[in-house]
């Protein structure tokens, strides 16, 4: 995903543009996995990007009787080096997707979704942000007990006399 945004000092004085490109290694993860993100920044502005933030959010939406209430919970946050004015940045970021999870749900009265937000923190300017929706699932259950080796053929014992 790519986003180009004009950097505005004090929300009104244009300082140039920033291109933010983020590629996730996949779109759905098991709980406890690590998301590997490739982040590219082209800072064509005259402002420094102090730091990069990578955040993992759960967004829970409840609906009843025509009312909607949204809860946004920060699950994890990582900070990385920024980028000076006129420079480019190419970095790999890792974000562990751990915590107390609710299943991804899209129903009429309740909706639970997860997303990763990448943020370029620029002093005295609105931050450049990119949102990546992800699926989060429970890991597959482990099979306990005896597992015969591959290619093993079972022969029943002879009948008792």
N, C-alpha and C positions, 0 to 999 in steps of 0.2 A: 504494500500500500504506500502511496506517495501523497504528500501534502506540501503545497507551496503557500507560504503565508508572508505578507508584508509586515516587517517589524516596525512598530510605531512607538516612538519614545513618548512617554506620558500620554499614550493613547491617541496622539494626533500628529506627531512629526515623523514622517516616513524616514526610515534609516536603511532601507534596502529590503531584500527578500531572503528567506531561508527555505531551502528544500529539505524535507525530512522524509526519508524512505526507510521502511521497516519491512523485513521479511521474516516470518515465523517459520520454524522447521516443519510445523504441521498446524492444522486448525482445531484439533481435538486432542485432549490429553487425559491420562488417568490421574487420579488424585495422588499427589506425592511425586509426580514426574517433574522434570526441569524443562522449562521452555527455553529453547535456544533461539535468540533473535539476532539478526544481522541488521545493524543500524548504520545508515549513511546520512551524513548531514553536509549540505553545501551552504555555507554561511556567506552569502553575497551581501551581507549588511555591514554597517559600520559599528555594530554592537557585538560584544563578546557574549558567547553562551557560557555562563558560569559552570553549569553542570547539567548532566542528563539524568533524568529520573525515570525509572521503570517501575510501574505500579500494577498490582494485581487486585482487582475489585470484584466483589459480588454485589449485584444489583437485584434487590427483591422488591417486586411491585405487587401490592394488594389492592383489589377492587371490590367494593360492595356498596349497594344502594346509590350508585352514581358518583361515589367518591373514590379517589385514587390516592394511595400513599406509597411513596417510593423511599426505600432504604438503600443507601450506598455504603458498603462496608469495605474499608481498606484491609486487605488480607496480608499483603506483603509489599515492601518498597525497597528498591536497590538504587544506589546513586553511583554515577560514573563520571569520568572527566568530560568537560565541555569542549568548546571549540572557539578559537579566537576569530576576530573579524576577518573576513576575506579568505578564510581557510576552509578546508574540507576535513571531514572526520569519517573514518570507516572503522567500526568496532563491533565486536560480538558481545552481546549481553546475555547473561543467564539469569533466569528467574525461577526459583523453586516454587512450585504450586502446592503448598502444603497449608494445613490449617483444618478447621472444622467446616466440612462441606455439606451443602444441601444439594439434592439432585437438580440438574438442569430441567426446568419445567416451563411449559408454555400452555397454560390453561386460562379459562375465562376470568377466574377470581384471583389466581395467584400466578406469578411469573418469576422465575429465578434464572438469572443468567450471569455469566462471568465475562470479564474483558480485561485486556492488558492495555495500559495507557503509557505511551512514551511521551515524555515532556522535555522540551528544551527550555531551561530556566534562564531567562534574559533579564538582567536588572533594569528596573524602571520601565519595562515593556510587558505587555501581555505575553504569556508563554505560548510557544508553538507546541500543540498537542496533537497526537494521532492515536485513535482508538482502534483496537483490534479485538473483535468479538471472538471468543473461543468456546468450544464445547468442553465440558469437564465431566468425566464419568468415573464410576467406581471401578477399581481394578478387577480383572477376572478372578474368580475364586480359585484357590489352589486345591488340587486334588491330593488328599492325604491317604496314606496306606501304601500297600505294595504295588509297585509299577513294574511289570515284567519288562525285560530288555527288548529292544526292537528286534523283530524277527523270531521271537520266542514262540514255539508251538506247544500248546498244552495238550498232554495226553491223559485222559482220565485213568485212574488206577483200575486194575482188573477187578471183576466182581468177587466178593467174598464167597467161599464155598461152605 
